[in-house]
Amino acid sequence: MNKNKIIFWILGVILLWFVTYLVLNLANSNSRPATYSAGNLTIWLLEDDENSFSEISQEFKATYPQYSSKTIKVESFDDEYTYNLALTNAFIQGTAPDIFMLSNTEESVLEYAARTIDPNRISPNDFRLNYKPVFSEDLIISDDTDASQEYIIWIPFWYETLWVIYNRKYFTRPSELETWSSLVSSINALTEKSTAVVPVWLWNASSVGRYDQIISALLALEWAKWIKTTGSNEVKQVLSFYKAFWERTGDNRYDILSAPLWRDNDIEFFAQGDIAAILGFPRDIMKIDEIGYQSSFLYASPLPSYAGTPKTQAINYRYMVVNKDSQNSQFAQDFLVYLSSEEGQSKISEVYPYYLPAHIAVETDLLERKIYPDFNIVYKNFVSDDTQFMSFNVGDNILYREKLYDILEMDSWYENAFTKAQWYIICSSNKSSSLLNLSSPCNK
């Protein structure tokens, strides 16, 4: 091949590569939704109704009229697995939302995609004054090079804790539910008096949709804050305690309701009058109401503590972050500034009343308000200055749920199974966040 032909061939390859590059980029740009373009704000939610969120968007536009003509597009996902998969794919494709939601209970590689908030917009010191201490501990970070410089990295959207949701016909005094020892005594008395109802339903994972949060809340009572540092004694105590509730047979219909032919979960059993109490969240009250329940019998109480120890509650919440690559960074930060304000937090509580308000002033305003209008359950029943909140970090929510499900379905050896699951979750979580040792298997 002569010199001219070689040069012509090289130029042809370069031209072909360039045309291919233009075609691919044009196809990608045409396939991207217009809602992700500069000027429009895109927000992704998890489990919360997107139509209700529009009320928050309208209130924001009223507060920030410069955005009155802008579009705020909200997408909501039903489950965590689908949400995480879609969010990861969106980042890969360059179509990630301007604002997205993450959970306080797990480590996520997506945290690295979050932009810190200008301290001149949301002051860390003001945040400490306006929010409960647990949020300041979780959401304020120091600069790597200057520890005196602090930033807010995320805004809490809401929070929730586990309650005992109970039938007043069977548990007549709130004092029966203050500590686990008093609750167990009440259960024993109820078991002797009535065989028509299950006292408290803590069965296997198949019929308790919140089994992972319940186990986390019980571990928090043992002062465990992180699956990485949870010891065998804490695991043994919690799993033995949980299992003790459903290893009853032959009394109070446990064996009947747990039969394989029944497909109901604990909320449905409770609403149908088969169970006297369940451990649940305020949002579960809506599901109970949908099935139908006599309002004079439905009450709720905070999760019991251990007698003689400080009151401790595991807290679940989701926080909103600004995508650091957002084309609408100012728009997105303004939106989070609004959400962090008393007005914004009040609007969140109005739109989603089944969550507890994270803002202290909003909480004070709502103390006497019913969480759900048809039932005699008010916010002040769950606000206690002597309760310490903590986040229990599970590492990876999806893996944690999956492994716990298998453990709670076992008849025995669940403590050893937890240790193996713990190792696997920690290993997998570390890999996903650090991208190190990817080829080594996570097993033990």
N, C-alpha and C positions, 0 to 999 in steps of 0.2 A: 504494500500500500504506500503510495507516494505521500509527500508532505502535505500537499493541498487536500487530498482526500481525508487524511487524518484530522486536519483542522476542521474540515466540513463536517466530519462525523461527530467531533466533540461539540461543535456548535449546535448540531442537530439534537444531540442528547440534552444539552443545556436548555434548548428551546422547548423540547418535549417535557422536561421536568418543570419548567416555568409554567407552561400551559396547564399541566396536571395540578400544580400547586394552586393556580387561580381557580380552576374548576372546583377543586375540593373545598377551598375557602368560600367560594360563592355558594356551594351547596350547603355548607355548614351554616353560613349566615342566613340563608333562606329558610333553614329548618328551625332556627331558633325563634321562640315565641317573641312577639313584639313587646310583651309585658316585661321582658328582662332588659329592655333598652333604657338608655339614659332618659330621665324625665319621669318614668313610671316607677313606683315602688312595689316590690314583690315581697310578700311575707308568707312563710310556711309555718303552719301550726301542727300540733300533734294531739288528736283526740277531741279538740274543742271545735264547736260549731263555727264555721266560717261566716255564715250569714249573720250570726249574732255579733261577730267581730266587726262587722260593717258599722255598727253603732259607735264603736270606739274610734274607727277611722273618721267618721263624720264629726265626732267631738274634737278630734285632733285638728281637722281642717278648720273648724270654727275657732280654735285657739291659735292656729298658724294659718291665717288667711292667704298667705303667699302660695300655699299649696292647694287652694280651693279648686283649681282647674285640673289638678293632677290626678292620675289614676293610682289607686292602691289596690293591687290584686292580691287576694288571699287564697291560699290553698291549704286544705286540712287533710290529714291522713288518719286513718282509723287505727293503725297498729304500728308499733315501734319498728318492727323488722322492715316493713314496706317503706316507712319514712326514711330510715337510715340508708337503705339501698338506693332510694330515689335521690336523696341528698348527696350521697357519694357520687352517683352517676352524673348529677347536675354539675358538681365541681369539675369532674373530668371533662365534661363537654363545654364548660365555660358558661353554663346557664344557671348557675346557683342563685338562689334568691338573695335579695339585699339584706333581709332580716330572717333569721331562722331560730328554732327552738332547740334546746338541749336539756338534758336531765341533770340534776345535781347529784344523783346517786351513782354515776359512773364516770370513768375516765373516757374521753373521746378524742380521737385524733382530729376531729373537726374543731376542737377548741383552738387549734393553731390557725384556723381560718378566720378567727374573730379579731375585730379591731378594738383596741382600748378606746374608752370614751374620754374626750378632752376634759381634764379636771376643772377647767374653767366653765364647762357646761354642767357637769354634775360633780360637785365637790365631795371627795371621800369623807371629809369631816361632817358635812351636812347629811350624807348618806348614813353615817353611824348614828346620828341623832334621830333620823326619821324611820329607821328600820330596826327590826329585832337584831340582837347581837349575832345570831347565827348567819345572817345574810352578810354582815360586815366581815365576818371571819372567812366566808366562802368567796366573796365577790370583790374584795379589795386586794390589789397586789402592789408590791413595791417595784420601782425601777431597778433593773439589774445592776446598773452602775451608780445609782444614787438612791439609797434606801429611804431617804426623806421624801422622795417624790413618789406619790401614790396615784393609782388609777382605779376607776371602776371598769371592770371588764364585761360584766353582764348585768342585766336588769331582771329581777324576779318578777314573773308574771302573776303567780299565785303560789300558795302553799297549802298543804293538807297534812293531817295526821290521822292515824287510825283511831276509831271510836268503838265503844261497845254500843251497838244499836240494839235496843231491847224492847220487850213487851212488858209494859208496866203491870200487867196482870200477874206476872210471875216474879218480877223483881220490883218490889214496891218502894224500897228506900235507896236513894243514891249511894248511901254509905256501904251498901252491899257490893258496890262495884269499884270502890276506891283503890283497893289493893287486891293482888292476886289471892292472898290468903282469905280475905273476906269474900271474894267471888267464889272461890272453891267451897267455902263453908255454905254459901247460899246454894250452890249447885248440889251439894250433898243433901241439903234439906229438901230441895225441889225434887231430886231423884226419888227420895223416900215418899214424898207426898203425891207425886203424879208420874205415871208411866206413859202418859199420852203425848208428852212433848219432850224433845231433846233440849237440855238446858243451854249449852253453848256449843255451836258447831265449829270444831276445828278438826275437820276430817282430812282425808288425803287430798292431793293436789287436784284431782279430777273434779271435785265439787266445790273447791274454794278458789275463786278467781284471783284472790290477792295473797296467795300463800307466800310469795316471795317478800312482799312488804311486811307481812306478819312476822316471818322469821327474822327479817332485818330489824323490826321494831323490838322483838324479844332480845336480839343480840345487843341492841342499844341499851337495854336495861342492864346488860352485863358490862356496860361501858366499852363495848367494841365499836369502833368507828370505821373500820376498814377491813375488807376481807383478807388483805395481805397480812394483817397483824392479829387476826382473830385466832385465839388459841383453842386447843382441844378441850380444855375444861369448859370454856364458854359454849362451844358447840355441843358438848355432851349435855350441859344443863338445859340449853334451849330446845334441842331436838327431843330430849327425854320429856320435857315439860309439854311440848306440842303433842307428841305421840300419846301422852297419858290421857288426853281428852278423847281420842278416838279409839283407844284400845279397850273401851268398854263394850261389852257384848251382852245381849240378853236383857237389857233394861233401857227404858226411855227411847225405844224405837231406833237406836243407833244402827242396829243390825238390819232393821227393815229399810230405813232410808238409804243405807249404803249399798243395797243390793244392786247388782249390775243392770237390772232392767230399768232403774230410775235414771233419767238423764238430766234432772234438774240440778241447779247449783244451789249454794247456800242461801242466796238472796231469794230465790223462788221458793225454797222450802220455808224460809222465814215468813215471807208474805202470805203463804198459804196456811200459816199457823202451826207448822210442824216443829218449829224451833223457837225457843224463848229468846235467844240472843245470838248475834253474829258479830265478828269484828269487821268493820268496814269503814268507808270514807263517806263524807257528806254527800257526794254525788250518787252514792248507792241509794239514797233516800228517794231519788227520782224514779229509779227502777222499781222500788217497793211500791211507790204510789201508782205507777203504771199498772201493776198487777192488781192493786187494790188493797187498802189497809185502813182499819178503823183509827182515826186520828187520835182519839183519846188514849190509845194504848201505846202509841209509838213515841219512844223517848231515846235519848242518847247520852252517853257519859264518856269522858276521856278514857283512853286506854289505862288500865290499872297499873300501878307501880308496885314495887316490892315494899313491904312494911318496914319502916325504920330506915329507908334509904331515900336520897333526894329524888324528886320526881324527874323522870327523863323521858323524852319522846323523840323517836326518829321522825324526821321531817322530810317530806317529799315536796319538791317544787320543780317547775321548769323555768328556765331563764331564756331571755331573748338576747341575741347577739347581732352585731353588724358585721356582715361579710366584708373582710378587709379589701377585697377586690371589687366591691360594689361600685358601679358607675354613679350611684346616687348617695354617696357617703354623707353629704350634708343633710339631705332629706331623711335618710335612715337615722342619723344621730338625733335630729330634731324629734323624730318619732319616739325614740327611746327616752329622750329628755322629758317628753310629755308623759310617757308611761310611768316614769319614775316619780312624777309629781303627785301631790295629794289628789289633784283633780283626776289625773290619769288612773291612779290606783283605785279611786272611788268608782270610776266608770267601769273598771274591770270587775269590781265586786258587784256592781249593778247588773252587768251583762252575764256574769258567771257567778251567781250567788252561792253556789255549792262549794266554792273555794274560800279559804280563810284569807283575809287581807294581810298582805305583807307589811303595809305601811302602818305605823303605830297610830297616827292620828285618824286614819280611816277605820282602824279596828275600834278605837274609842267611840267613834260616831255610830258604829253598828252594833254595839253591845246588846241593845234591847231588841234588835230586829230579828225576826224569824228567818232562818236559813231557807226554809221552804214554807210558803204561806199556809199550807194545810195542816202543818204539824207543829206541836208545841216545843220546838227545839230552837233556841236562840244562841247567838254568837257568844254571849258572856259565859255560857256553860263550858266553853272550851278555851277561855282566855285566863291564864294563871301566871302571875308574876313569879311564882316559885317553881315553875317548870323549866328545865333546861332542854333546849332543842339541839339536836345534832344531826348531821348528815351521815348516813351509813353508806360508804362507797363500796359498791359491789364489783367494781372493775369493768365488767361487761354485762349489761342488763339482760341481753338475750341469752347469753351462755349461762348466767346465774339462774335465770328462770328454768332453762332447759335441764340443768343439772339438778336443781332442787326438786323439780317435778319427779324425776326418776327416784331420787332419795326418799321423798315422801310417799311414794308408791311401794316402797320396800317394806317387808315384814320385819327385818332385822339388819344388823350390820350397817346401819345408816351413818354412824359416826365415822367409820373407816371410809365409807363412800364420800362423805363430805370432805374429808382430808384430800382424797384423790381429786374430787371436783374442784376444790380450792386451788390446788396446784395447777390444774388445767386452765382454770379461768385466769389466774394470775399470769401464767405463761403466755396465753393467747392475747390477753390485754396488753402486756408489755410489748409483744411483737407488733401489734397493730399501731401502737403509739410511737415506738422507737424505730421500727423497721429494721431491727437487728436480729441475727440468728434465725432468719426466716426458714432455713432448710432443716433446722433441728426440730424433731417432733415434740409436741406438747403432751407427753404422757408420762405416767409414773406407775 
